[in-house]
Amino acid sequence: MSMPFYVSPEQVMKDRADYARKGIARGRSLMALECEPGVLIVADNPSRTLSKISEIYDRIAFAAVGLYSEYQLLRIAGVRFADLKGYSYSREDVSAKELANSYSQTLHQIFTHEMKPYEVELLVAQVGGPDDKDAELYHVLYDGVVMDEQGYSVLGGQADEISEALKDEYDASLSLGDALKLGAKLLGPDEQPLNADQLEVALLDRSRPRRAFRRIKNDELTTLLG
């Protein structure tokens, strides 16, 4: 009688983690920075049609790196979750923390029970109202681990190197233009700044009364990088 093929649970988890990390590392990075007007999200993304950054709800944004088809499924699920919660209770009850926890549970379930893990990292960001200077940044990893980050968050293959550079150059009082220039510089190869055609940019603007999310593109983006 032949013995069944056996792989230890520890080895299975390690192989899945390595697989997911390699897939994510092949993609382009993005970062979120708290700055004077709110939370700026900057992504290395030359595509004009495939977005890494999206609005989830009134004052909540979603950003992701990795396999596009997988994080789009998660984005749509997040929009539905937020809409249902806001409709059932009130719009103020929808929070980035709840969304991040929901994504964490989903990714952990997939990582531990499915043959192939999702090759994605997610960012869920939220700003308060005009008089509220606080912001929330939740970084969700491929295995469901959630990190509550302060000031800035970096996702993708070059995250460690960019985070090290940000430690020296980041300041929470940065203007919108200075924060954008910093993001374009650190996302570029050898700190050669990316130009407007290579960037996808959005801002959670705390000064806006209800829907804080807005995209920065075209002439406005070129001027801010100027």
C-alpha positions as CSV (number, residue, x, y, z in Angstrom):
1,M,0.0,0.0,0.0
2,S,1.5,3.3,-1.0
3,M,1.8,6.1,1.5
4,P,-0.2,9.3,0.7
5,F,1.9,12.4,-0.2
6,Y,2.3,14.6,2.9
7,V,3.2,18.3,3.2
8,S,3.3,20.0,6.6
9,P,0.8,22.8,7.2
10,E,3.7,25.1,7.9
11,Q,5.2,24.4,4.5
12,V,1.9,24.9,2.7
13,M,1.5,28.4,4.4
14,K,5.1,29.3,3.5
15,D,4.6,28.3,-0.1
16,R,1.4,30.3,-0.4
17,A,3.0,33.4,1.2
18,D,6.0,33.2,-1.2
19,Y,3.7,32.8,-4.2
20,A,1.6,35.8,-3.2
21,R,4.7,38.0,-2.4
22,K,6.3,37.2,-5.7
23,G,3.1,38.1,-7.6
24,I,2.8,41.4,-5.7
25,A,6.5,42.3,-6.2
26,R,6.1,42.1,-10.0
27,G,3.6,45.0,-9.8
28,R,4.2,48.8,-9.5
29,S,4.1,50.4,-6.1
30,L,1.8,53.1,-4.6
31,M,1.8,55.2,-1.5
32,A,-0.6,57.3,0.6
33,L,0.5,60.4,2.4
34,E,-1.3,62.5,5.0
35,C,-0.8,66.1,4.0
36,E,-2.2,69.5,4.8
37,P,-5.5,69.1,2.7
38,G,-6.1,65.5,3.5
39,V,-4.8,62.1,2.3
40,L,-3.0,62.0,-1.0
41,I,-2.7,58.6,-2.9
42,V,-0.1,58.4,-5.6
43,A,0.3,55.3,-7.8
44,D,2.8,54.3,-10.5
45,N,0.3,53.5,-13.1
46,P,0.7,54.6,-16.8
47,S,-2.7,53.1,-17.8
48,R,-5.5,55.6,-18.5
49,T,-8.3,53.0,-18.0
50,L,-7.2,50.5,-15.4
51,S,-7.4,52.2,-12.0
52,K,-5.6,51.3,-8.8
53,I,-7.3,54.0,-6.8
54,S,-11.1,54.3,-6.3
55,E,-13.8,55.8,-4.1
56,I,-15.5,53.4,-1.8
57,Y,-17.8,55.7,0.1
58,D,-18.3,59.4,1.0
59,R,-14.9,59.9,2.8
60,I,-13.3,56.6,2.1
61,A,-10.8,55.5,-0.6
62,F,-9.6,52.2,-1.8
63,A,-6.2,51.5,-3.4
64,A,-4.5,48.3,-4.3
65,V,-1.5,46.6,-5.9
66,G,-1.1,43.2,-7.4
67,L,-3.4,41.2,-9.7
68,Y,-6.0,43.6,-11.2
69,S,-8.8,41.1,-11.6
70,E,-8.6,40.1,-8.0
71,Y,-8.5,43.5,-6.4
72,Q,-11.3,44.7,-8.6
73,L,-13.5,41.9,-7.1
74,L,-12.6,43.1,-3.7
75,R,-13.2,46.7,-4.6
76,I,-16.7,45.9,-5.8
77,A,-17.4,43.9,-2.7
78,G,-16.3,46.8,-0.6
79,V,-18.6,49.2,-2.4
80,R,-21.6,46.9,-1.9
81,F,-20.7,46.4,1.8
82,A,-20.5,50.2,2.4
83,D,-23.7,50.9,0.4
84,L,-25.7,48.3,2.4
85,K,-24.4,49.5,5.7
86,G,-25.1,53.1,4.9
87,Y,-28.6,52.3,3.6
88,S,-29.5,50.1,6.6
89,Y,-28.2,52.4,9.3
90,S,-26.7,55.8,8.4
91,R,-24.0,57.1,6.2
92,E,-21.9,58.1,9.2
93,D,-21.8,54.4,10.4
94,V,-19.7,53.4,7.4
95,S,-16.0,53.4,8.4
96,A,-12.7,52.5,7.0
97,K,-12.0,50.3,10.0
98,E,-15.0,48.1,9.3
99,L,-14.1,47.8,5.6
100,A,-10.5,46.9,6.4
101,N,-11.7,44.2,8.9
102,S,-14.1,42.8,6.3
103,Y,-11.3,42.7,3.7
104,S,-9.0,41.0,6.3
105,Q,-11.5,38.3,6.9
106,T,-12.0,37.6,3.2
107,L,-8.3,37.5,2.4
108,H,-7.5,35.3,5.4
109,Q,-10.2,32.9,4.4
110,I,-8.9,32.7,0.8
111,F,-5.3,32.4,2.0
112,T,-6.0,29.5,4.4
113,H,-8.6,27.5,2.5
114,E,-8.1,28.1,-1.2
115,M,-5.4,26.5,-3.3
116,K,-4.2,29.8,-4.7
117,P,-4.0,32.9,-2.5
118,Y,-4.9,36.4,-3.8
119,E,-1.9,38.3,-5.1
120,V,-3.0,41.6,-3.7
121,E,-2.3,44.2,-1.0
122,L,-5.0,46.8,-0.2
123,L,-5.2,50.2,1.3
124,V,-8.3,51.6,2.9
125,A,-8.1,55.3,3.8
126,Q,-10.5,57.7,5.5
127,V,-10.6,61.4,6.4
128,G,-12.9,63.3,8.7
129,G,-14.6,66.6,8.1
130,P,-13.2,70.1,7.6
131,D,-12.6,70.5,11.3
132,D,-11.1,67.0,11.9
133,K,-7.4,66.7,11.1
134,D,-7.3,63.0,11.8
135,A,-7.0,60.4,9.1
136,E,-7.0,56.6,9.0
137,L,-4.8,54.4,6.9
138,Y,-5.3,50.6,7.0
139,H,-2.9,48.4,5.0
140,V,-4.3,44.9,4.4
141,L,-1.9,42.1,3.3
142,Y,-2.5,39.1,1.1
143,D,-3.0,36.9,4.1
144,G,-5.5,39.1,5.9
145,V,-3.0,40.9,8.3
146,V,-4.2,44.5,8.9
147,M,-1.8,47.3,9.8
148,D,-3.0,50.6,11.1
149,E,-0.4,53.0,9.8
150,Q,0.3,56.6,10.7
151,G,1.3,59.4,8.4
152,Y,2.0,57.3,5.3
153,S,1.6,53.8,3.9
154,V,3.4,52.1,1.0
155,L,2.3,49.1,-0.9
156,G,3.9,46.9,-3.6
157,G,7.2,45.4,-4.5
158,Q,9.4,48.4,-3.6
159,A,7.6,49.2,-0.3
160,D,10.5,48.6,2.0
161,E,12.9,50.9,0.1
162,I,10.3,53.7,-0.3
163,S,9.3,53.5,3.4
164,E,12.9,53.9,4.4
165,A,13.2,57.0,2.3
166,L,10.0,58.4,3.6
167,K,11.2,58.2,7.2
168,D,13.7,61.1,6.4
169,E,11.6,63.2,4.0
170,Y,8.0,62.9,5.2
171,D,6.3,65.8,7.1
172,A,2.6,65.8,7.9
173,S,2.4,69.5,7.2
174,L,3.3,69.1,3.5
175,S,1.3,71.0,1.0
176,L,-0.5,69.1,-1.8
177,G,2.1,70.0,-4.4
178,D,5.1,69.1,-2.2
179,A,3.5,65.8,-1.2
180,L,2.8,64.9,-4.8
181,K,6.4,65.8,-5.9
182,L,7.7,63.6,-3.0
183,G,5.5,60.7,-4.1
184,A,6.5,61.1,-7.8
185,K,10.2,61.1,-6.8
186,L,10.2,58.1,-4.5
187,L,8.1,56.0,-6.9
188,G,10.5,56.6,-9.8
189,P,13.5,54.5,-10.6
190,D,16.6,55.7,-8.7
191,E,14.5,58.6,-7.4
192,Q,14.0,60.0,-10.9
193,P,10.6,61.6,-10.6
194,L,7.7,60.0,-12.6
195,N,5.9,62.4,-14.9
196,A,2.1,63.0,-15.1
197,D,1.6,60.4,-17.8
198,Q,3.0,57.7,-15.5
199,L,1.0,58.6,-12.4
200,E,-2.5,58.0,-11.1
201,V,-3.3,60.4,-8.3
202,A,-6.3,61.0,-6.0
203,L,-7.0,63.1,-2.9
204,L,-9.3,62.6,0.0
205,D,-10.0,66.3,0.5
206,R,-11.2,66.9,4.1
207,S,-12.4,70.4,3.2
208,R,-15.2,69.0,0.9
209,P,-18.5,68.8,2.8
210,R,-19.6,65.2,1.9
211,R,-17.8,63.3,-0.8
212,A,-14.1,63.8,-0.1
213,F,-12.6,61.8,-3.0
214,R,-11.5,63.5,-6.1
215,R,-9.0,62.6,-8.8
216,I,-6.1,64.8,-9.8
217,K,-5.3,64.6,-13.5
218,N,-4.6,66.4,-16.7
219,D,-3.6,70.1,-16.3
220,E,-4.0,70.1,-12.5
221,L,-1.6,67.2,-12.2
222,T,0.9,68.7,-14.6
223,T,0.8,72.1,-12.7
224,L,1.3,70.5,-9.3
225,L,4.3,68.5,-10.5
226,G,5.6,71.6,-12.3
